[in-house]
Amino acid sequence: MRSPDVQPLGMFSYVSVEDRVPVDHPIRKLRVLVDAILGELDELLAARYAACCRWSTACAANGC
């Protein structure tokens, strides 16, 4: 359910984040870890998002 990992260019920067962050910076390892965790949670998060959308639609129809 997650959208593709598209890296937008900065609004006023001509240097991408990939170019700005050193190759050996610890945050690169963190991103790999977080992406893996979010991948494992994808189905759960999609189900909860769908339930929230159903509740929101029902609430809007009933004047909540």
ABEGO torsion letter per residue (X at the ends): XBBBBBBBBBAABABBAAAABBAABAAAAAAAAAAAAAAAAAAAAAAAAAAAAAAAAAAAAAGX
